């Protein structure tokens, strides 16, 4: 029986629910009339992120994949070509670059706080989209004016919201992505032709990048890769809202963050990434046959790796549904390559772990510091329900804040 309707109704819980039901970390199902193997847990992640066993090519529906990465991107590459392109992305997210991103985000956030203070209320998710868009575009070398920030933020937000949807939300994401792609291609063309002065940074690096054969990327692919820096960074607006929710639900952590050091902020950010729903699962295709847990994987098999369920696996995390940043200090629950896998498992340089993980951690730590140390605000009555059937998840209200006061 096809389980597509069950996936749509259960969302993030689809794979974990069935793993519990079957008492197994691997099971087969049918989705969209195609056979799929679903996997969950640390040992499953070790298999899935073995680059010799899995590829990311043809592993997600076209309607979602075109919003997440699109063809020609580093995500769907393998072997030496993948490592070469991945090294380019990793060169953009070193410690100095991340510190600069944190500084830009802080400046744009503080400017926004002044504006929020003059408003009756603000929806934090929408505002975080705008703040990150302004910061990351300036960071890559493409500073925007206010109207451009609003336009680009709306485009990125639509792409993000449409990734797990069927119907109008997905169509809207594609419509606005087309506009972003035209802008990105124009940036690449103008940078290469010397008609746009772009400082050192990600935009110039992507425009001038040459592959292992010494060839420039075609304009379309270079534009896609530029978007693949910007859009996932803006997607961290959801994590920032989840951080605000954690502070609202666990107010003792606001004071702990104000008093604590950088390690306290890091632990808080890790726990936000572990507990709250971001990407439910990731797809792959088997490259070479192998057997695991009594299941024979054949070349070409479609496989979904459960990220959300692994982050909530009671074999890996004590009381996994509890928000407890101290678990990393007091309980000694260490972050390893295959347990906290919100950004994938394994190694970023050699595998398919997301090169943007450092960006997420940097923005979350910076946002947590700003939410607790540079402003005060009220949280009016609202619907903060997180519907796990909605991919990507968010609180229904978007997290409304009022009576904002800079400090």
N, C-alpha and C positions, 0 to 999 in steps of 0.2 A: 504494500500500500504506500502511495506517495505521501510523504510527511511534510510537504511544503506548507500546508495550512497550519500544521502544528508548529513549524518553525516561525511562521508569522505571528502566531498567538503567544508563543513562549519566548521568542527572541534569545536573549543572553542565556536563559536557563535551558534551552533546547538540548544541548549536548550533556550538561551536567545531570539533568533529570533522567536521561536515558542511561547514562553510565551507572547511576545509582540503581535504576530499575533492573538493569541487566547484571549488575555486580561486576562490571568489566570496564577497563579503560579504552576499549575499542569495540565498535559495533558498526554494522552496515545499515544503510537506509537508502531511501530514494527521495531526492529533492529535484523538483522541476523535471520529473520523469527520468532523471539520470541517477545511476547508482553512485553512492558516495560512502566512504569510510570515515567515521568520526573518531577522533582520538583525544584523550585528556590525561593530564598528569605530567610529572617531571620526566618519567621514563619515556613517555610518548613524545615529549618535546625533544628529548635527546635524539630520538629517531627522526622526527620531522625536520629538525634543523641540521641534520647531516646533509651537507650540500651534494654528496655523491648519490644520495637516495631520492632527493626531491628537487623539483624545479617549481618556480612560481608561474610558469607559462600556462596559459589557458586554464587557470585554476579558479577564476571568479567569473560570475556572469558579466557580460559585456556592459550592461547598463550600470553596474556598480564599479567595474574596473576602470572605465573611462573617467569616472569622477575621482577615484582614489589615486591612480598612477598614470594609466594610459600606455599605449603601445610605444615601444622604443625606450621606456624608462629603465632605470637601473634595477628596479624590482624584478623584472622579468628576464634579466640576464643571468648567465651562468659562467662558470669557469674563469679564465684569465680576463675576459672582457668585463665580467662583473667586478672582479677585484680591482681592475684598473679604474673603472668609473666610480666604484665605491670609495676608492682612495681619494678621488677628487672631492667627493662630498665630505669625507672625514677631515680633509684639510681645511674645510671651512668652519669647523666647529671645535677648534682647539681652545684652550683655556682663555687666551687673550680675546678671541672672538666672542666667546660666551660672556666674558665680563663686559665687553662693549654692548652686547645685546641687552644685558641686565641694566646697564646704565641708560640706554635708550628707552627701554620699557619703563623704567622708573620715571624718567622725565615725562614721557607721554601720559603715564598714569597720573602723576601729580597734576599735570595740566587738566586732565579729565576730572579729577576730584574737585577742583575749583568750579568746574561747570556743574557737576552733580550737586554741589552745595547750593546752587541757585535754582535747582529743580525740586518740585514736590516729591518726585520719586524717580528712580532709574532702574532699568532692568540690567542686572550685572552681566548677563550673558551677551546681550547686544553691545553693551559698552566695552566688554573685554574683547569682542571681535574687532571693534574699532581701534582700541588701544594697541593690540598686538599687530594689526595690519599696519598702522602708522609706524610702529617700532621696527618690525621686520623688514618693511620696504626700505626704510632709511638704512637699516643694517646691511642689506644686500647692495646698497648704492643707488637706490631709486626713491628718494624722498618724495612724498606726495603732499599736495595741499589738501585743505579740509574736504572739499567736494570729492577729490579723487579718493581720499580715505574712505568716505562713505560708500562710493561706488565699488571700490575693490573689496571692502569688508562685506558688502551685501553679496557680491559674487562668491567669495570664499565661503561665507556662511551657507549659501544655497548649495554649493557643492558638498559641503560637509553634511548638511541635513539630508541630502538626497541619496547618500551612499547606500543606505540600507532600506530604501523605500521602493515601492512599486506604485507607479501612477504619477499624479501631478507633481508631488514633491521631487521625484526623480527627474521628471521632464524639466522642471524649473531649474534644477541643478545643471542639467546639460545645456539649457538655453543660456544661462549666465556664464557657464564655463567657456562656451564658444567666444563670448565677448572677452573674457580674460585671456584666452589663447591668442586672439588677434593682438591684444596689447602686448603680450609676452613676445610674440614673433616680431612685432615692431621694435621692441626694446633690443632684441638680439641683432636685428638687421642694422639698426641705427648705431649700435655699439661697434659692430664690426666695420661699418663704413666710416666711423669717426664723426658721425653727425650728432651723437649724444655723448656728452662728457660724463662717463661713469667712473667713479673712483674705484680703487682696489676693493674687492669684496666679491660676494657670491655671484652677482649678476655678470660682472666682467669675467670672472673665472669660468663660468659656464659658457659665456659667449666665445671665449678664446680657447676652451678646452680642446685638446686633440687626443684621440683614442690611441690604442696601442700601435696602430698603423700610421699614426701621424696625421689623421684626417680630422677636420672640424666636424662636429655634429651638424646634421642638416638643421635648417632653421626651425622646422617643426619640432624635432626632438629636443633641441636646445631650449625652445620655449616651454615644452612639457617639463623638462628638468628644472627650469626656473620656477614654474608653478609648484613643482614637487618640493621645493624649499619653502615656499610661501604658504601654501594651503595647509600642510600639516602643522606648521607653526601656529597658524591662526586657530586650528582645531583645539589647541591647548586652552582656548577660552572655556571649554567645558570643564577641564581640570581645575581652572581657577574658580569656577562656580562651585564645583564639588569641594574645593578647599574652604570656600565661604560657608558651605553647608556643614562641613565638619566642625568649623569654628562655632557655628550657630548651635549645633547639636551637642557639642562638647566644649562649652565656654572656658573650661579650665585650661584648654590648650592655647587660648589667646594669651593668657598671662604667661604660660610656659614659654611661648614663642617670644614674647617681649623680654623675658628674663634670660632666655637660653642663648646658646652660641650657635654657630653654623651647623654643628652636628644635630642639634635639636630640630632645626629647620629641615635638614636633610631627611631625618627620620619621619617627620610629619609629611613631607612630600612623598616619600616612598609609600607611606600608608594610604595616602589619597590615591595614588596610582594603583595600589593593590586592591583596595576595597571597592572603589567606585567603578561603574561600568564605562568602558571606553570602546575598545574593539572587541567584539564577542569571540571571533575566531578568524583564522586566516586559512586560505586555501593553498593546496599544492597538488602536483602531479608526480606520481612515482616515476623515477628515471630508470631504475633497474630493479628486478624482482628481489624480494626478500621476505622472510617470515618473522613475525613478532607476535607474541602472546597467542599463539595458535592460529593466527590469521595470515593467509598468504596474500602478499601485496604484489600485484602484477604491474608491469610497465604500463603507464598511462592511466592507472587508477586515480580517480579524483578523491582527495583526502582533505578533511577539515580538521585543523588543530584548534582545540578549545583553549583560548587564552583566559577568558573570564573565569571559567571553572577551575583552571589550574591555580589561578590567583586566590581561589577560595577553597582549595583542597585541604581538608582537615588532616591529611597525612603530612602536609607540608607546613601548615599554620595552625597553631593552637587557637581555638575559638575563632575560626576564620571570618565570621560575620562581624566580629567586634572590631571597632575602630580603636587601635591601640598602638600608636607610634613607639611606645616603650618596649614593644615586643623585640625590637632590633637591638635594644640595649640591655634590658633586664632578663629577657628570656633567651637571648643569644640566638634568635632566629635570623641567621645570616642570609643576605641576598646572594643568590648564586646564579649561574648562567641559565638554569632551566627551572627556576621556581617563580620568580617575579618576572613574568613574560608579557607584560602589557605592550612592550616594544619588541617582542620576539625573544627567541632564545639563542644561546650560543654566543659567538663573537661577531662584533660589527665588522672588523676588517676582513675576516675570512668567510663570513657567512651572511645570513639574511637578517641579523638583528638590525633594527632601525638605526641609521646613523644620526637621527634626530633626537635620540633619547636624552642626550646632554642638554639640548635646547629645552625639552620638556621639564627636566629637573631644575634647570636654571630659572625658567619662567615661574614654575610653581614655588620655588624657594623665595624668589623675589616678590611674587604676589602675596605670599603668606606674610612676609615681613611688612609689606605695605598695608595690608588689611588690618594688621594688629598694631603697627607702630606709627603710621602716618595719617590715620583717619579714624573717626568714630562714626557709627551709623546705626540706624534702627532697622529692624526687620519686621515690617508690618505683617498682619495676618494674610496668608496666601496659601496656594496649593503647591507644596514642595514635593509632591509625589513623584517618584522616578519610576516610570513605566518600563519594565525590562523588555516588553515586546516592541518598544520603539528604538530602532537602531539608526543612528547613535543616540544613546539615552541622554536625557536632560531633565531637570525638574520642570514640571509643567509651567510654572510661573516664570521661569528663567532667573529666579532669585531677585526679587525686588528689594531695593534698599531705599530708605528715606531718611530725612534729617541728617544728611551727610555733613560732617564737620572735619575739615583738615586739622591736623595736630602738629 
